[in-house]
Amino acid sequence: MIRDLGDGLVLRCATDDDAEPLAVFVGDVLRAQDSVEPNRALAAWERDLIGGRHPSFRPGDATVVADRRTGAIVSCLHLLSQTWTYGGVPIAVGQPELIGTVTERRGGGLVRAQFEVIHRWSAERGQRMLAITGIPWFYRQFGYELAIERGGGPRVFLDAVTPLRESPPGWRVRPAEDTDVAFLVELAAAATARHLVAVPRDAALWRYELTGKRADSGARREIRILERHGERVGYLAHAFDLWAAAWRSRPSRSWPACRGAKRGSARSATWWSRARRWRGRRRARAAPR
Ligand SMILES: CC(C)(COP(=O)(O)OP(=O)(O)OC[C@H]1O[C@@H](n2cnc3c(N)ncnc32)[C@H](O)[C@@H]1OP(=O)(O)O)[C@@H](O)C(=O)NCCC(=O)NCCS
């Protein structure tokens, strides 16, 4: 137990035993707007995370608030630990995710209490920054500021997709396989070198992208390899479902001209970041001695 919150509630780390209850909880609490159905995509993502499929996430990286009497989970928060790069320099980053409280316990400070815990964990792990997406402005009260746009890349609307009269000679698009992992690591590293902020993926993370995620996980992307005359020349990652009648994709190193694609029109969310120590340092330098 991390803390007794009173009113019959305890704040603790999640364990293996929480795997299924937590997946059901996340699917139930984090529903799509006004949906009568649980959110299957997020429940599947939770199962991947807590079930050990993710290369680094472990159950103890999540906090839960549970009802001491019934054992029922009433609130949860996850801390995903990642490495990003800024101008090529690796930075340890924490990403709070899959945050929710049951309706009848909202406004009781349960998420605030869990943020206090994961901010401590994040500092102990040497993370220089935390990055979060989610309800606009809500996370400002926990120290997060508007940071950078998230996603981007082309969005292709269905009515812009017309069948090709004939395939361009020599070109083929095929699903990526395990044997493509080394190619993906190398190509993605070259591609992300163009960006000031990037998330490098090693072989373990690429394997997780290719084969680690459940088919219905909201975090899964389809990865395709582009071949020209039998030689791999690029890759493409796209969502497996349609979103607002559009097909979202991530540009890779080789991005062929695509009719109907609007670059950058898929910026649907924003990263908010919390970099207390950096701000603290600036203030410390500016303060009179
Ligand atoms: C958003 C949510 C996670 C907040 O959980 P919670 O346990 O009620 O949060 P807390 O009680 O710890 O609230 C912390 C602070 O936020 C405030 N707050 C709570 N809900 C808020 C809302 N919807 N908008 C603005 N402020 C809110 C609280 O008043 C509190 O402020 P205070 O400490 O100054 O009193 C919860 O409403 C929820 O589960 N919503 C549905 C799922 C969801 O949207 N999850 C987040 C996805 S990004």
The ligand as a Gaussian input file, in Angstrom:
#p B3LYP/6-31G(d) Opt

LIG

0 1
 C      -10.816000      13.435000     -15.543000
 C      -10.825000      12.441000     -14.392000
 C       -9.744000      11.403000     -14.658000
 C      -10.518000      13.205000     -13.088000
 O      -10.430000      12.238000     -12.027000
 P      -10.756000      12.659000     -10.510000
 O      -10.355000      11.540000      -9.628000
 O      -12.140000      13.144000     -10.445000
 O       -9.760000      13.871000     -10.341000
 P       -9.445000      14.641000      -8.980000
 O      -10.615000      14.566000      -8.060000
 O       -8.137000      14.163000      -8.469000
 O       -9.335000      16.070000      -9.547000
 C       -8.171000      16.822000      -9.481000
 C       -8.568000      18.242000      -9.691000
 O       -9.232000      18.372000     -10.959000
 C      -10.497000      18.966000     -10.818000
 N      -11.350000      18.335000     -11.808000
 C      -11.890000      17.110000     -11.761000
 N      -12.547000      16.850000     -12.901000
 C      -12.407000      17.947000     -13.675000
 C      -12.865000      18.290000     -14.968000
 N      -13.607000      17.448000     -15.705000
 N      -12.524000      19.496000     -15.459000
 C      -11.781000      20.357000     -14.736000
 N      -11.329000      20.087000     -13.497000
 C      -11.638000      18.898000     -12.972000
 C      -10.904000      18.660000      -9.409000
 O      -11.811000      19.605000      -8.925000
 C       -9.584000      18.725000      -8.686000
 O       -9.214000      20.044000      -8.397000
 P       -8.852000      20.468000      -6.872000
 O       -7.816000      19.470000      -6.415000
 O       -8.326000      21.849000      -7.028000
 O      -10.140000      20.345000      -6.146000
 C      -12.214000      11.763000     -14.225000
 O      -13.200000      12.749000     -14.306000
 C      -12.505000      10.694000     -15.269000
 O      -12.234000       9.522000     -15.060000
 N      -13.083000      11.081000     -16.419000
 C      -13.418000      10.116000     -17.472000
 C      -12.184000       9.488000     -18.083000
 C      -11.227000      10.540000     -18.620000
 O      -11.617000      11.485000     -19.281000
 N       -9.935000      10.339000     -18.315000
 C       -8.887000      11.225000     -18.741000
 C       -8.523000      10.955000     -20.142000
 S       -7.223000      12.023000     -20.688000

